[in-house]
Amino acid sequence: MLKKYFRRLESIIALAQSLMTPKQFIFLSSVLIGISCSLAVIILKTFAHSVFSFATYINGILKLSFINSLLPIIGILLTVLVVKKVLSGSIQKGTSQILYAVAKKASIIPKKQMYAQIVTSSLTVGLGGSAGLESPIVITGAAFGSNFAQNYKLPYKDRTLLIGCGVAAGISAAFNAPIAGVLFAIEVLLVDVSISAFTPIMISAATGAIVSAILLDESILLSFRQQQTFNYHNTPFYVILGILTGLMAIYYSRNFQKVEHYFSKLEMGPYKKALIGSSILAILIFIFPTLFGEGYESIKTLSENDPGRLLDNTLFSDYRDNNWVLLVFVGCTLMIKVLATGLTIGSGGNGGNFAPALFIGSYLGYFFSKLINMTGLTNLPVSNFTMVGMAGILSGLFHAPLTAIFLIAEITGGYGLMIPLMIISSISFAISKKFEKHSLDVKGLAKKGHAFTSNKDSNILSTLDIDSIIQTDYLTVHPDENLTKLVDLISHSNQVVFAVVNNDRDLVGVVHFNDIREIIFNSYRVKYTVIRDVMKTPAATISSYDSMEIVMSKFENTKTAFIPVLRNEKYYGFISKSIALEAYRTKLRAMTIE
């Protein structure tokens, strides 16, 4: 019945496509994708919040804090089971796969990502795994956009644009923050978008926010109303917090990957790995229950008038009114959060780092401002620092200062904190960028040679396939042959450069037509001159496994028009600068979203 309904809907959309201009259909598509993504967000968020509320309710009745610790073990084991039995044994995690799909896979994302992320992340995070739902939401939105475009045979540019629409709608619905959704899509994922492409992305983000506002219980969303007026006298303390959040972002980025990679290298079965990792996580949650799930409830608690409620139903509940015990608890939790998230994802669970970034930022902002207040140095607005700290970690970890600024501005219900948000986000971004060239999600791609940055030239060069522009049919000559052979080759081909190779295909030199122009018109010299006497050592060579960035760098440094290519240390062919530039221009036209 459901399948029949979807087929009817597809027919209606196909009819609309035939009656509309391409631009009008993109606008319609952005609305439909916005609705689809927001419904996925509602399902995911509602499930995760329901499980958290149920676990908290049981804890309140039984006074058994270990109940919360058992749920993540169940959730991660179930996630591994689903991945193994339903998803062919593997699932891609992190938003970097969207970047890779846009650049290397013609913006084609597998259909299974439309449901795989929802199912696995709801099991992991919904049952208490210490990670976030935003990354799975973003991937799901991107998959909706990509597969919608594929279904209606839209070209690469439109597929890419609709991926951006799905991403924007996902973030917008998850936080009821449409501006942040648009900025995240453009700042983090689609860095090469023209101004005219903003319209469908904005439509999709607005649609996601509207549907979320109508159907999703506001208490599930991360939102704040405890905001105090900005006092410019506190500016030095906001600067210090910006520095601290930048350093914390570096700490998180490096240690998260260490934990995740440690588990990925363990030579044991997936269930055993999941059991070990989730058991360690369970112990951490038993001691620090605020590590359970996304942690948004505890963030709200910190920003309110009674943060001591964090210690309720914990081993430290007898000290809920002791500010120093609470401060130590908060400090330990924010340092351990990276371990908890690494264990959750590394051991087989699925989730993202967006929520942990907000969690750590809020805890760090609270810890810093509360510590200053308790020393009697001054009286800082703790709720403000708790909120703006989130922007600092988000900016430093994802290298997305604009997204960080407007996300926190939107979820705090106004722009009264805009100045401290700008201060902290910019400082954190600058510090993080100094020590970490790539954001957390891009680091994995960078290690594989697929780095994507805000540098448009680098992005395009990284997507070019070097094999497609190597010319392997160039004629070669032997160093001991005389110029008669070379003159014959020149007269019967369009080549102007020749590789000189020995019997073992080793490159021993190159001969360019311009270098022997005077000789070839002298028959005597042609007959008695061997190629070895006129060949030159190439100014540079290229490996067939080098990236296009390396290739273009060598062209720039050597000022030559042709560079020989080696494969396994043997001569393989030539790369022409003109052909490389033409490939770049073609790719630039294809990747420019208008």
C-alpha positions as CSV (number, residue, x, y, z in Angstrom):
1,M,0.0,0.0,0.0
2,L,2.8,2.4,1.0
3,K,4.7,1.5,-2.1
4,K,1.7,2.2,-4.3
5,Y,1.3,5.7,-2.6
6,F,4.9,6.6,-3.3
7,R,4.7,5.5,-6.9
8,R,1.6,7.8,-7.3
9,L,3.5,10.6,-5.7
10,E,6.5,10.1,-8.0
11,S,4.1,10.2,-11.0
12,I,2.7,13.6,-9.8
13,I,6.2,15.0,-9.4
14,A,7.3,13.7,-12.8
15,L,4.2,15.4,-14.3
16,A,5.1,18.6,-12.5
17,Q,8.7,18.4,-13.9
18,S,7.3,18.2,-17.4
19,L,5.2,21.3,-17.0
20,M,7.8,23.4,-15.2
21,T,11.0,25.1,-16.2
22,P,14.2,23.6,-14.8
23,K,14.5,26.4,-12.3
24,Q,10.9,26.1,-11.1
25,F,11.4,22.4,-10.6
26,I,14.5,23.0,-8.5
27,F,12.4,25.3,-6.2
28,L,9.7,22.6,-5.9
29,S,12.4,20.0,-5.2
30,S,13.9,22.1,-2.4
31,V,10.5,22.2,-0.7
32,L,10.0,18.5,-1.0
33,I,13.4,17.7,0.3
34,G,12.9,20.1,3.1
35,I,9.8,18.3,4.2
36,S,11.4,14.8,3.9
37,C,14.5,15.8,5.9
38,S,12.4,17.5,8.6
39,L,10.3,14.4,9.0
40,A,13.4,12.2,9.4
41,V,14.7,14.7,12.0
42,I,11.4,14.5,13.9
43,I,11.5,10.7,14.0
44,L,15.2,10.6,15.1
45,K,14.9,13.4,17.7
46,T,11.6,12.1,19.2
47,F,12.9,8.6,19.6
48,A,16.2,9.7,21.2
49,H,14.4,12.1,23.6
50,S,11.8,9.4,24.5
51,V,14.5,6.9,25.5
52,F,16.3,9.5,27.5
53,S,13.1,10.5,29.3
54,F,12.2,6.9,30.0
55,A,15.7,6.1,31.4
56,T,15.5,9.2,33.6
57,Y,12.0,8.2,34.9
58,I,13.2,4.7,35.7
59,N,16.2,6.1,37.5
60,G,14.0,8.4,39.5
61,I,11.9,5.5,40.7
62,L,14.5,2.8,41.2
63,K,17.4,5.0,42.2
64,L,19.6,2.7,40.2
65,S,22.0,4.8,38.1
66,F,23.4,1.7,36.4
67,I,20.3,1.4,34.3
68,N,21.6,4.3,32.2
69,S,24.9,2.5,31.8
70,L,23.3,-0.7,30.4
71,L,21.4,1.0,27.6
72,P,24.4,2.1,25.6
73,I,25.8,-1.4,25.6
74,I,22.5,-2.7,24.1
75,G,22.3,0.2,21.6
76,I,25.8,-0.3,20.2
77,L,25.5,-4.1,20.0
78,L,22.1,-3.6,18.1
79,T,23.8,-1.1,15.8
80,V,26.6,-3.6,14.9
81,L,23.9,-6.3,14.4
82,V,22.0,-4.0,12.0
83,V,25.1,-3.0,10.1
84,K,26.2,-6.6,9.8
85,K,22.9,-8.2,8.9
86,V,21.0,-5.4,7.0
87,L,23.6,-3.0,5.7
88,S,26.1,-5.5,4.1
89,G,28.6,-5.3,7.0
90,S,29.6,-1.6,6.5
91,I,28.3,1.9,7.0
92,Q,30.1,5.2,6.3
93,K,30.2,7.7,9.1
94,G,30.8,11.4,9.2
95,T,29.9,14.2,6.8
96,S,33.2,13.8,5.0
97,Q,31.5,11.2,2.8
98,I,29.3,14.0,1.4
99,L,32.3,16.0,0.3
100,Y,33.8,12.9,-1.3
101,A,30.6,12.1,-3.1
102,V,30.3,15.6,-4.5
103,A,33.9,15.6,-5.7
104,K,34.7,12.1,-6.7
105,K,31.3,10.3,-7.2
106,A,29.4,13.0,-9.2
107,S,27.2,13.8,-6.2
108,I,25.8,10.3,-6.2
109,I,25.1,9.0,-2.6
110,P,23.9,5.4,-2.2
111,K,20.2,4.9,-1.6
112,K,20.8,3.0,1.7
113,Q,22.0,6.2,3.3
114,M,18.5,7.4,3.2
115,Y,17.6,5.0,6.0
116,A,20.8,3.6,7.2
117,Q,21.9,6.6,9.2
118,I,18.4,7.0,10.8
119,V,18.2,3.4,12.0
120,T,21.8,3.0,13.3
121,S,22.1,6.4,15.0
122,S,18.7,6.1,16.6
123,L,19.9,2.8,18.2
124,T,23.3,4.2,19.2
125,V,22.4,7.7,20.4
126,G,18.8,7.0,21.3
127,L,19.9,4.3,23.7
128,G,22.6,6.4,25.3
129,G,25.7,6.4,23.1
130,S,27.6,9.5,23.8
131,A,27.5,11.1,20.3
132,G,25.2,13.4,18.3
133,L,22.4,12.9,15.8
134,E,23.3,15.9,13.6
135,S,25.9,14.2,11.4
136,P,23.5,11.3,10.6
137,I,20.8,13.9,10.0
138,V,23.1,15.8,7.6
139,I,24.0,12.6,5.7
140,T,20.4,11.5,5.5
141,G,19.4,14.9,4.1
142,A,22.2,14.8,1.5
143,A,21.1,11.3,0.5
144,F,17.5,12.5,0.0
145,G,18.8,15.3,-2.2
146,S,21.1,13.2,-4.2
147,N,18.6,10.3,-4.8
148,F,15.8,12.7,-5.6
149,A,17.9,14.3,-8.3
150,Q,18.9,10.9,-9.6
151,N,15.3,9.7,-9.7
152,Y,14.4,12.7,-11.9
153,K,17.5,12.6,-14.0
154,L,18.9,16.0,-12.9
155,P,22.5,16.9,-14.0
156,Y,25.5,17.1,-11.7
157,K,25.1,20.8,-10.8
158,D,21.5,20.2,-9.7
159,R,22.3,17.0,-7.8
160,T,25.0,18.9,-5.8
161,L,22.6,21.8,-5.2
162,L,19.9,19.5,-3.8
163,I,22.5,17.8,-1.6
164,G,23.0,21.2,-0.1
165,C,19.3,21.6,0.3
166,G,19.0,18.4,2.2
167,V,21.9,19.3,4.5
168,A,20.5,22.8,5.2
169,A,17.0,21.4,5.9
170,G,18.5,18.8,8.3
171,I,20.4,21.3,10.4
172,S,17.5,23.8,10.3
173,A,14.9,21.2,11.5
174,A,17.2,19.8,14.2
175,F,17.7,23.2,15.8
176,N,14.9,25.3,14.3
177,A,17.7,27.5,13.0
178,P,17.3,28.1,9.2
179,I,20.1,30.6,8.9
180,A,22.6,28.2,10.5
181,G,21.3,25.5,8.2
182,V,22.0,27.5,5.1
183,L,25.5,28.6,6.4
184,F,26.4,25.1,7.4
185,A,25.6,23.8,3.9
186,I,27.6,26.5,2.2
187,E,30.5,27.0,4.7
188,V,31.2,23.3,5.5
189,L,30.1,21.3,2.6
190,L,29.5,23.3,-0.6
191,V,32.2,26.0,-0.5
192,D,31.9,26.7,-4.2
193,V,28.3,28.0,-4.4
194,S,27.3,31.2,-6.3
195,I,24.9,33.7,-4.7
196,S,22.1,32.7,-7.0
197,A,22.2,29.1,-5.6
198,F,21.2,30.5,-2.2
199,T,17.5,30.6,-3.0
200,P,16.7,26.9,-3.2
201,I,18.9,26.2,-0.2
202,M,17.1,28.9,1.8
203,I,13.7,27.6,0.7
204,S,14.7,24.1,1.9
205,A,16.0,25.4,5.2
206,A,12.9,27.4,5.8
207,T,10.7,24.5,5.0
208,G,12.6,22.2,7.4
209,A,12.3,24.8,10.2
210,I,8.5,25.3,9.6
211,V,7.7,21.5,9.6
212,S,9.9,21.0,12.7
213,A,8.2,23.9,14.5
214,I,4.8,22.5,13.7
215,L,5.4,18.8,14.5
216,L,8.3,18.6,16.9
217,D,7.9,19.2,20.6
218,E,9.9,22.4,21.4
219,S,11.2,20.8,24.6
220,I,13.1,18.3,22.5
221,L,15.0,21.1,20.7
222,L,18.2,22.7,22.1
223,S,17.0,26.2,23.0
224,F,17.7,28.8,25.7
225,R,15.9,31.7,27.2
226,Q,18.3,32.5,30.2
227,Q,20.2,35.3,28.5
228,Q,21.7,38.3,30.1
229,T,22.7,41.6,28.5
230,F,26.2,41.8,27.0
231,N,28.6,43.9,29.1
232,Y,31.6,45.2,27.2
233,H,33.6,45.2,30.5
234,N,33.6,41.4,30.2
235,T,35.3,41.5,26.7
236,P,38.7,40.3,28.1
237,F,37.1,37.3,29.6
238,Y,35.4,36.4,26.3
239,V,38.8,36.7,24.6
240,I,40.3,34.2,27.1
241,L,37.3,31.9,26.6
242,G,37.9,32.1,22.8
243,I,41.5,31.0,23.4
244,L,40.4,28.1,25.7
245,T,37.8,26.9,23.2
246,G,40.4,26.9,20.4
247,L,42.8,24.8,22.4
248,M,40.0,22.5,23.5
249,A,38.9,22.0,19.9
250,I,42.4,20.9,19.1
251,Y,42.5,18.6,22.1
252,Y,39.1,17.0,21.0
253,S,40.1,16.6,17.4
254,R,43.3,14.8,18.1
255,N,42.2,12.6,20.9
256,F,38.9,11.6,19.3
257,Q,40.7,10.3,16.3
258,K,43.2,8.5,18.5
259,V,40.5,6.6,20.3
260,E,38.5,5.9,17.1
261,H,41.6,4.6,15.2
262,Y,42.7,2.5,18.2
263,F,39.4,0.5,18.0
264,S,39.5,0.3,14.2
265,K,42.9,-1.4,14.4
266,L,41.8,-4.0,17.0
267,E,41.9,-7.4,15.4
268,M,38.7,-8.9,16.9
269,G,35.2,-9.6,15.8
270,P,32.7,-6.6,15.6
271,Y,30.6,-7.9,18.4
272,K,33.5,-8.4,20.8
273,K,34.9,-4.9,19.9
274,A,31.4,-3.4,20.5
275,L,31.1,-5.1,23.8
276,I,34.5,-4.0,25.1
277,G,34.0,-0.4,23.9
278,S,30.5,0.0,25.1
279,S,31.4,-1.6,28.5
280,I,34.1,1.0,29.1
281,L,31.5,3.7,28.0
282,A,29.0,2.2,30.5
283,I,31.5,2.7,33.3
284,L,32.1,6.3,32.3
285,I,28.3,6.9,32.2
286,F,27.8,5.3,35.6
287,I,30.3,7.8,37.1
288,F,29.3,10.8,34.9
289,P,25.6,10.2,33.9
290,T,25.6,13.4,31.8
291,L,27.6,11.6,29.2
292,F,24.4,9.7,28.3
293,G,23.1,10.4,24.8
294,E,23.4,13.8,23.1
295,G,23.6,15.6,26.5
296,Y,21.4,18.5,25.5
297,E,19.3,18.2,28.6
298,S,22.4,18.8,30.8
299,I,23.4,21.8,28.6
300,K,20.0,23.4,29.4
301,T,20.4,22.6,33.0
302,L,23.8,24.3,33.2
303,S,22.4,27.5,31.7
304,E,19.5,27.7,34.2
305,N,19.3,28.8,37.8
306,D,19.9,25.5,39.5
307,P,22.9,23.7,37.7
308,G,23.3,21.5,40.8
309,R,20.5,19.3,39.4
310,L,23.3,17.8,37.2
311,L,24.3,15.8,40.3
312,D,20.9,14.4,41.0
313,N,20.8,10.6,40.8
314,T,24.6,10.4,40.6
315,L,27.3,9.2,42.9
316,F,27.7,12.8,44.0
317,S,24.1,13.7,44.7
318,D,24.8,14.4,48.4
319,Y,27.0,17.3,47.2
320,R,24.5,18.9,44.8
321,D,24.7,22.2,46.7
322,N,28.5,22.3,46.8
323,N,29.7,24.6,44.1
324,W,33.2,23.2,44.2
325,V,32.1,19.6,43.8
326,L,29.9,20.7,40.9
327,L,32.7,22.5,39.2
328,V,35.1,19.5,39.5
329,F,32.3,17.3,38.1
330,V,31.8,19.6,35.1
331,G,35.5,19.9,34.5
332,C,36.1,16.1,34.5
333,T,33.0,15.5,32.3
334,L,34.1,18.0,29.6
335,M,37.6,16.4,29.5
336,I,36.2,12.8,29.4
337,K,33.5,13.6,26.8
338,V,36.0,13.1,23.9
339,L,36.8,9.6,25.2
340,A,33.1,8.7,25.5
341,T,32.4,9.9,22.0
342,G,35.4,8.1,20.6
343,L,34.4,4.9,22.3
344,T,30.8,5.2,21.1
345,I,31.7,5.6,17.4
346,G,35.0,3.6,17.4
347,S,33.4,0.5,18.9
348,G,30.8,0.2,16.3
349,G,28.1,2.8,17.1
350,N,27.0,5.5,14.8
351,G,26.7,9.2,15.5
352,G,28.5,12.5,15.0
353,N,30.6,15.2,16.7
354,F,28.2,18.1,16.4
355,A,26.4,17.5,19.7
356,P,29.6,16.7,21.6
357,A,31.1,20.0,20.4
358,L,28.1,21.9,21.8
359,F,28.3,19.8,25.0
360,I,32.0,20.5,25.6
361,G,31.6,24.2,24.7
362,S,28.8,24.7,27.2
363,Y,30.6,22.9,29.9
364,L,33.8,24.8,29.3
365,G,32.0,28.1,29.2
366,Y,30.3,27.3,32.5
367,F,33.5,26.0,34.1
368,F,35.5,29.1,33.2
369,S,32.9,31.7,34.2
370,K,31.9,29.9,37.4
371,L,35.6,29.5,38.4
372,I,36.2,33.2,37.9
373,N,33.2,34.1,39.9
374,M,34.1,31.8,42.8
375,T,37.6,33.3,43.0
376,G,35.9,36.7,43.6
377,L,37.7,38.4,40.7
378,T,34.5,39.6,39.1
379,N,30.9,38.6,38.6
380,L,30.5,37.1,35.1
381,P,27.1,36.1,33.6
382,V,27.5,32.3,33.7
383,S,24.5,31.6,31.4
384,N,26.0,33.8,28.7
385,F,29.4,32.1,28.9
386,T,27.7,28.7,28.9
387,M,26.0,29.5,25.6
388,V,28.8,31.3,23.8
389,G,31.3,28.6,24.7
390,M,29.3,26.3,22.4
391,A,30.1,28.6,19.4
392,G,33.8,28.5,20.2
393,I,34.1,24.7,20.1
394,L,31.9,24.4,17.1
395,S,33.9,27.0,15.2
396,G,37.3,25.5,16.1
397,L,36.3,21.8,15.5
398,F,34.5,22.3,12.2
399,H,36.3,25.4,11.0
400,A,32.9,27.0,10.6
401,P,32.8,30.3,12.4
402,L,29.7,31.7,10.7
403,T,27.7,28.6,11.3
404,A,28.7,28.7,15.0
405,I,27.8,32.3,15.4
406,F,24.3,32.2,13.8
407,L,23.4,28.8,15.3
408,I,23.9,29.9,18.9
409,A,22.3,33.3,18.1
410,E,19.2,31.5,16.7
411,I,18.8,28.9,19.5
412,T,19.2,31.6,22.2
413,G,16.3,33.4,20.8
414,G,18.0,36.7,19.7
415,Y,21.2,38.4,18.7
416,G,22.1,40.0,22.0
417,L,25.2,37.9,22.3
418,M,26.4,38.6,18.7
419,I,29.5,40.5,19.8
420,P,30.9,37.8,22.2
421,L,29.9,35.1,19.7
422,M,32.0,36.9,17.0
423,I,34.9,37.3,19.4
424,I,35.0,33.7,20.6
425,S,34.3,32.1,17.2
426,S,36.9,34.0,15.4
427,I,39.6,33.5,18.0
428,S,38.8,29.8,18.4
429,F,38.9,29.3,14.6
430,A,42.2,31.1,14.2
431,I,43.9,29.0,16.9
432,S,42.5,25.8,15.7
433,K,43.4,26.5,12.1
434,K,46.9,27.4,13.1
435,F,47.5,23.9,14.6
436,E,45.0,21.8,12.6
437,K,45.0,22.6,8.9
438,H,41.8,20.6,8.3
439,S,38.6,20.4,10.3
440,L,37.7,17.2,12.1
441,D,35.5,15.8,9.4
442,V,38.1,16.6,6.6
443,K,41.2,15.2,8.4
444,G,40.4,11.6,7.3
445,L,40.0,12.7,3.7
446,A,43.3,14.7,3.9
447,K,45.2,11.6,5.0
448,K,43.9,9.7,2.0
449,G,44.9,12.6,-0.3
450,H,41.4,13.9,-0.8
451,A,41.6,17.1,1.1
452,F,38.8,19.6,0.6
453,T,39.2,23.2,1.8
454,S,37.8,26.7,1.3
455,N,40.5,27.1,-1.4
456,K,38.5,26.6,-4.6
457,D,41.6,25.8,-6.8
458,S,42.7,23.1,-4.4
459,N,39.2,21.6,-4.3
460,I,39.0,21.4,-8.1
461,L,42.5,20.1,-8.5
462,S,41.9,17.4,-5.9
463,T,39.0,16.1,-7.9
464,L,40.9,15.7,-11.2
465,D,42.0,12.2,-12.2
466,I,45.6,12.3,-13.3
467,D,45.2,9.1,-15.3
468,S,42.7,10.8,-17.6
469,I,45.2,13.5,-18.8
470,I,48.4,11.4,-19.1
471,Q,49.3,10.8,-22.7
472,T,50.8,7.3,-22.9
473,D,51.0,7.1,-26.7
474,Y,53.9,9.5,-27.1
475,L,56.7,8.0,-29.3
476,T,60.1,7.4,-27.7
477,V,63.7,7.2,-28.9
478,H,66.8,5.4,-27.7
479,P,69.8,7.4,-26.5
480,D,72.2,5.6,-29.0
481,E,70.1,6.3,-32.1
482,N,71.2,9.1,-34.4
483,L,69.0,12.1,-35.2
484,T,67.8,10.5,-38.5
485,K,65.3,8.4,-36.5
486,L,64.1,11.5,-34.5
487,V,63.7,13.6,-37.6
488,D,61.6,10.9,-39.2
489,L,59.4,10.8,-36.1
490,I,59.0,14.6,-36.1
491,S,58.0,14.6,-39.7
492,H,55.3,11.9,-39.3
493,S,53.8,13.1,-35.9
494,N,52.6,16.2,-34.1
495,Q,54.9,15.6,-31.2
496,V,57.3,18.3,-30.1
497,V,58.8,16.5,-27.1
498,F,60.3,13.0,-27.0
499,A,61.2,10.8,-24.1
500,V,64.6,9.1,-24.3
501,V,64.5,5.6,-22.8
502,N,66.9,2.7,-22.7
503,N,66.0,-1.0,-23.3
504,D,64.6,-1.3,-19.8
505,R,62.2,1.6,-20.3
506,D,64.2,3.8,-17.9
507,L,63.9,7.5,-18.6
508,V,67.3,8.9,-19.3
509,G,66.4,12.2,-20.8
510,V,64.1,14.3,-23.0
511,V,64.5,16.0,-26.4
512,H,62.4,19.0,-27.3
513,F,62.0,20.0,-31.0
514,N,62.9,23.6,-30.2
515,D,66.3,22.5,-28.8
516,I,67.3,20.7,-32.0
517,R,65.7,23.0,-34.6
518,E,69.0,24.3,-36.0
519,I,70.5,20.8,-36.2
520,I,67.7,19.0,-38.1
521,F,68.1,21.2,-41.1
522,N,71.8,20.2,-41.5
523,S,71.9,16.7,-43.0
524,Y,75.5,16.1,-42.0
525,R,74.9,16.8,-38.4
526,V,71.7,14.8,-38.4
527,K,73.5,11.8,-39.7
528,Y,76.5,11.9,-37.3
529,T,74.8,13.2,-34.1
530,V,73.4,10.7,-31.6
531,I,70.4,11.5,-29.4
532,R,72.5,11.1,-26.3
533,D,74.4,14.3,-27.3
534,V,71.3,16.5,-27.6
535,M,69.0,15.1,-24.9
536,K,68.5,17.0,-21.6
537,T,67.7,15.9,-18.1
538,P,64.0,16.7,-17.5
539,A,63.4,19.7,-15.2
540,A,61.0,17.5,-13.2
541,T,59.2,14.2,-13.4
542,I,55.8,13.1,-12.1
543,S,54.6,9.9,-10.6
544,S,51.4,8.6,-12.0
545,Y,50.2,8.4,-8.4
546,D,50.8,12.1,-7.6
547,S,47.9,14.4,-7.0
548,M,47.0,17.1,-9.5
549,E,48.1,19.8,-7.0
550,I,51.6,18.4,-7.1
551,V,51.4,18.2,-10.9
552,M,50.4,21.9,-11.3
553,S,52.9,22.9,-8.7
554,K,55.7,21.3,-10.8
555,F,54.5,23.0,-13.9
556,E,54.5,26.4,-12.1
557,N,58.0,25.8,-10.7
558,T,59.7,24.5,-13.9
559,K,57.9,26.8,-16.4
560,T,57.8,23.9,-18.8
561,A,54.9,22.8,-21.1
562,F,55.5,19.0,-20.8
563,I,56.6,16.9,-17.9
564,P,57.3,13.1,-18.2
565,V,55.4,10.7,-16.1
566,L,56.9,7.6,-14.4
567,R,55.0,4.6,-13.1
568,N,56.9,2.2,-10.9
569,E,60.1,4.1,-11.8
570,K,59.7,3.4,-15.5
571,Y,58.7,5.8,-18.3
572,Y,54.9,5.9,-18.7
573,G,54.0,9.0,-20.7
574,F,53.7,12.8,-20.7
575,I,51.4,15.4,-19.2
576,S,50.8,18.5,-21.2
577,K,50.2,21.7,-19.3
578,S,47.6,22.9,-21.8
579,I,45.6,19.7,-21.5
580,A,45.8,19.9,-17.7
581,L,44.5,23.4,-17.7
582,E,41.7,22.5,-20.1
583,A,40.7,19.7,-17.7
584,Y,40.7,22.2,-14.8
585,R,38.5,24.6,-16.8
586,T,36.1,21.9,-17.7
587,K,35.8,20.7,-14.1
588,L,35.4,24.3,-12.9
589,R,32.4,24.8,-15.2
590,A,30.9,21.5,-14.0
591,M,31.4,22.3,-10.3
592,T,30.1,25.9,-10.3
593,I,26.6,25.8,-8.9
594,E,24.6,28.8,-10.3
